[in-house]
Amino acid sequence: MEVVDKNISERFPVKGMSCASCAGSVESILGAQKGVVSAKVNFASHTVGVEYNPEEVSPGELRQALQKVGFDMETEAEAELIEEEKLLALQKLKRKTLFAFIFSFPVFVIGMFFHHSVPYAEWIMFVLSTPVLFVSGKAFYVNAAKQAKYLRANMDTLVALSTGIAFIYSAFNTIFPDFMLSRGLEPHVYFEAAAVIIAFILLGRYLEEQARAGTSEAIKKLMGLQPKTVRVIRNGEELTVSIKDVMPGDLIAVKPGDRIPIDGVISEGYSAVNESMITGEPLPVEKVKGDHVFAGTLNQKGSFVFRAEKAAQETFLAQIIEMVKKAQGSKAPVQKLVDKVAGVFVPIVLAIAVLTFLVWLGADVENNITYAILSLITVLIIACPCALGLATPTAIMAGIGKGAENGILIRDAETLQLAKKATAVVLDKTGTITKGEPEISGSIWKSGIEDTTELEGVLLSAELSSGHPLAEALAKGLSHAKPVAISDFENLPGAGIGFYYGGKKFFAGNEKLMRSHHIQVDRELEIFAAEKESAGNSLVYFSNDVEVMAVFSLADTLKEGVREEVARLKLRGMKVYMLTGDNKGTADKIAAEAGIDSNNVIAEVLPGGKEQFVQQLKSQGETVVMVGDGINDSQALARADVSIAMGKGSDIAMDVAAITLMSSDISLLSKSLKLSSHTMATIKQNLFWAFIYNVIAIPIAAGLFYPFTGYLLNPMVAGAAMAFSSVSVVSNSLRLKYRKI
């Protein structure tokens, strides 16, 4: 008997997630519900993909499960509201961070330098630090409580415990100082530690959220390529309707400069369409009756009518959007590292603190209760996560600053970690390896034509009037000539142009145009054309009504320094590949010039194929760097382990990419990889310094050596050790500014 799979998969926007641990909580809560097969959170887009059996559980029940623990699950219709709320939340976090620094600064100054000289210093610090903890830092305590409900611990737990205990202890000593004084002990306060920790941790969170906030912009811009309204022809009348109302079979009118709204086939008219978002190639493609057009591509000067083949949600552009959404949500190993460490570290510290308290409570010494409380506080203070919270953000800030000085914009920590491990580099051809603009790569005039000055002016005038895809490049190459007056100009779709000058007929276009008008081609010109065409060049024939007078070849040329950069990448032991939507002949020629092995060249590939190739390399165990500059590269960029966009490329490529090279200088690629190595080394060093003082001091704080030395670590010393570890972390991060890349 055949088993029918009743499970369905849906993606829902989620509200209330503020960290990677929250994402883990959402996954575990939904995964524990009856009927749910799997739940995977895409933290970049704040969505969760759920595979579930609709006969056992409904979306409403899943939503209720999340609402019980402070999250919420929305419908796709409410996704735009969630985007607005995320922006508002980022602004709110910024305000809370500024508020925390403004109030914690005087607390720090008084506590560290003027504690005994300012009247009522303890009360001033108490008043100023209270709003820092319970206004700016409120989320830490709320999230820690949520985690505790599920017997979990994360950075919020560590922040809440250390700052909470320090604050409560300090507040007690401020309000009831006689309790300690009557026992011969100084009623120390640690308001400055609690307030400053909250301020710095909030700064780290803000930097993290600010980097993540831009991830959804790529999706918005991709969606923006599809017009909201279209001109539909129904019953002979042109109507403007919503894109949602367009059905397969509708006739749609496209004017000059319009974006094509739906995939379809041209039924009348002609034009040149910029399809660089799909193919990545800079040349517009001529379109005539029977040719396919795709949503999001840009019409040039012509007008045409086409018949829609698909609904808006089924277009090629819609598929690209969906692929980018799915590929964009990878979780950063570095960002998860601190939470993983905290998950182990916090329970251990808590256990040590409780054990310390109990041991001292049962010890046969005078003032054992006081010593028990002091030791408990000292252990918790020594485990303060200030340095731990600074370890990654300060290194990232320094690395980002260093990168910016060198024209490298870095988005997140995940990229910094993975770039160091990269084993394969995939380079897009157009705009990355090549300049992305066609240029005249060669020309030949028929023997016997000695003075070409006037004829160059004639051709320049014609190309300036033409809408042909190669016209602009040809006109640019002939800009030294002087334009003349031509007449009876005519566009010849799919072939070229015709016009008159001095009473004579002239043509400029492809070989097909020459053949159709029985125009003779000199043998020397034929040989030149064959050589250039085999090398992947585009050809323009210039003739009168009898014979071809000249042939021009146009090609996209290699950027300066590409060959040297490919050699540097190979020296690093990396495999270098080239992807392009261009033909095989052109691709092989460019690859040979760049020094890329012919076996590593993949030509005539569409955006989905680029993404599939990147995924194929990843499945083979490679850590993949993808470098591109166009909309057509966005899927592959989103899928790659490390995505790098050329700064003069499309906005969408730069939004999807985790690294943007501000110039078209490809040598910045190697510098990016080297910066990754330096930054990751700094992060690891910072994590070491964040723990070393605590690890050494915790046994001392617990009083392990008291029976032998009679020494019990003072909480002030614990606070100083904590502060010193933070200084070490910041100082180490600043060293990045002086590293050579």
Salt bridges, closest charged atoms under 4 A:
GLU27 OE2 - LYS331 NZ 3.06
GLU55 OE1 - LYS6 NZ 3.35
ASP72 OD1 - ARG63 NE 2.91
GLU74 OE2 - LYS15 NZ 3.75
GLU74 OE1 - ARG63 NH2 3.20
GLU83 OE2 - LYS86 NZ 3.35
GLU83 OE1 - LYS220 NZ 3.96
GLU85 OE1 - LYS15 NZ 3.45
GLU122 OE2 - HIS115 NE2 3.26
ASP156 OD1 - ARG205 NH2 2.70
GLU208 OE2 - ARG212 NH2 3.75
GLU209 OE2 - ARG212 NH1 2.90
GLU217 OE2 - LYS220 NZ 3.21
GLU238 OE2 - ARG231 NE 3.85
ASP250 OD2 - ARG234 NH2 2.91
ASP258 OD2 - ARG231 NH2 2.12
GLU275 OE2 - LYS287 NZ 2.86
GLU281 OE1 - LYS429 NZ 3.70
GLU286 OE1 - HIS468 NE2 3.66
GLU309 OE2 - HIS292 NE2 3.59
ASP428 OD1 - LYS610 NZ 3.01
GLU437 OE1 - LYS476 NZ 3.90
GLU439 OE2 - LYS435 NZ 3.80
GLU456 OE1 - HIS480 NE2 2.96
GLU511 OE2 - ARG515 NH1 3.66
GLU526 OE1 - ARG523 NH1 3.51
GLU547 OE1 - LYS446 NZ 3.72
GLU565 OE1 - ARG568 NH2 2.80
ASP582 OD2 - LYS429 NZ 3.47
ASP588 OD1 - LYS584 NZ 3.34
GLU593 OE2 - LYS589 NZ 2.85
ASP597 OD1 - LYS570 NZ 3.52
GLU611 OE2 - ARG639 NE 2.69
GLU622 OE2 - LYS575 NZ 2.45
ASP633 OD1 - LYS610 NZ 2.75
ASP641 OD1 - LYS618 NZ 3.79
ASP651 OD2 - LYS221 NZ 3.98
ASP655 OD2 - LYS221 NZ 3.15
